[in-house]
């Protein structure tokens, strides 16, 4: 955009100078002699030559640009039907962590939730009941202390939860 503006500006200035020179050479003397004609021819020749040189530069710059490659058009392929694969989802109430948690007394369950809340893992109400918040807190705690594998068995879950109480 800048090169177009400078080209237009240069052309306007050149045309203005040429007209001014043409008008001033003829106006005072009201004579159109051979010298004035030669001067006008020279000025127009310079303008024409400048335009040709400028056009050649722009053409050379255009030819030196790297080629542009276009990606081929995408080809449509009809979707192939894949039957859904259903996998049973284990409820967090049936996990070893839930079974171990439910086997504690209500006071011990509240102490487990309070310990998880103090550590920054449990954000719910400390009521001693097992739910998604308690499950997320227990698994996050086990993952952060490097004992997530302990939650795969009920004995491991007891060991992890006992560590929170005692």
N, C-alpha and C positions, 0 to 999 in steps of 0.2 A: 504494500500500500504506500509506503514511504517513497519507493522508487517511482511510482506513478505520479505522485504529487510533485516530486522534484523534476520529473520530465515535463510535466505540464507547466510548471513554474518556469523552467528554462525556455520552453517554447514561447510562452507569453512574453517573456523578457526579450527574447530574440526578435519576435515579430514587432514589438513596440520600438525597439532600437532601429530596426530596418525601416519602419514607417517614419520614425522621427528623422532618420538620416535622409530618407527620400524626400520628405517634406521640407527639410531645412536646406537641402541643396538646390531645390527648385524655386522655393518661395522668394528669397531675397533678390535674386537676379532675374527671375522669370526667364531664365535661359536654360535650355536643355541641350547643352553642348556635348561634345564627344567625351570630355573628362567625366561629366556627371553620369553619362550613360555607362562608361567603363566602371566607375565607382559602384554604381547600382548593380551592375552585372557581377562585380567581384563580391559585393556584400551578399547577394542572393546565392552565389556559388558557394560561399563559405557556409551559409545556413543550410543549403542543400547537402553539402559534404558532411557537415556535422550531424544532420539527421541520418544520413546513410551510415556513418560510423557508429552512431548510437544504436541503430537498428541491428547492425552486425554484431555489436557487443551483446545485445539482448538475445539474439539468435544463438550465439556461441554459448552463453550461459544456460540457455534452455537445453541445448544439446548435451551439455556436460552434466546435467542432473542425472542421478542414478535412476535406472528404470523402475517403474512401479509394477509390481506383480499383484494380480488380483487372485483371491482364493476362488477355487471353483465353486459353482453353485451347489448347495447341499442337495443330496438325493434323498427322497422320502422312502423309508422302508416301513411297511406295515408292521405294527407291533405284534409280537408273538405272545399269545396268552400263556401265562404261567399260573398254574393253580396255586392259591395261597397255602402257605405252610403254617399250620397252627401248632404252637408249642404251649404246653401248659405253663401257666404263670403261678409260681408259688407265692402264696400270701405271706406277708411278713408275720402274721399271727402263727404260722406253722413252722417258723424257723427255729433252730436250736436256741437262738438268743431270746426269742419270745418265750419259749417253754421254760428256759432257765429263769428268766425274769419273773414269770408268773409263779414259780415255785417258792419265791421269797415271801416273807411276811409283808404286810402293807407298810410297816415302818421301814423295813429294809429297802423296799422298792422306792419309797420316797427319798431315802438316803442315797440310793443309786442315782436317781434323777437330780438330786441336789448337787451331788459330786460332778455330774455331767454339766450341770448349769454353771457351777463354779469354774469348771475348766473351759467354759465357753462353747459347749457343744449342744446343750439343750436350752430351748428358748420358750418352752411351754410352761403351763402351770404344773407345779410339783404336787401331783395328786396320787402318785403310785400306780397309775393305770398305764398299760402298755398300748401304744398307738404308733402312728407313723412318725411323729416327732421323736419319740423315745427310740424307735428303731433307727432312724437316721442318726441320732446322737451317738448311739452305741457303735454303729458301723463306722462313723467318722472318727470316733475316738480310737477304735481298734486299728483303723487304717493309719492314723497319725502316729501311733505308738509302735507300729510294725507288727501287730498281732491280729490282722484280719483273718488269717487262717484259723485262728482259735474259734471263730464263730461258726465254723462248719460242723462242729460237734457240740453236743450238749455239755460234755465235760469241759471242753475248752471255753464255752460261754460262761460256765460257772466260775472257772479260773479268772476270766477277765472281769466279771462282775464282782467277784469277791475282792479283787484288787481295788475296786472303787469303794467298797464298803469299809474294808479293814485296813 
